[in-house]
Amino acid sequence: MDTHHHHFHKERKQVINRLARIEGHVRAIKDMAQSERDCPELLLQIAAVRKALDGVAKVILKDHIEECVVSSFGHDNQEQVLKDLHNALDHFIR
């Protein structure tokens, strides 16, 4: 997203763990498709992955606001940090 600022992200480990579970879930869906499982089963599992991705995105967004946006207040990079956040939200929420 942004390479102009670096801060400690307290939820980084949780994000990585969630993404690893999602990765495993996606692999399982691929295996289900290769095994010619019913379409409703596949769609249900895909919906679960989408929900999980939304959940991890929410954790990342909260962490970014708390750690990056708030810490930028009163600094020279505040405008850039907010611009980067707006850009990310524009791409995420369509």
URFENDA-V268576 format. One record per helix or strand of 2 or more residues. SS is the DSSP state (@ for helix, = for strand). FROM is the first residue (numbers start at 0). TO is the last residue. If there is no record, write none. Layout:
ss:SS from:FROM to:TO
ss:SS from:FROM to:TO
This chain:
ss:@ from:11 to:33
ss:@ from:38 to:71
ss:@ from:77 to:91
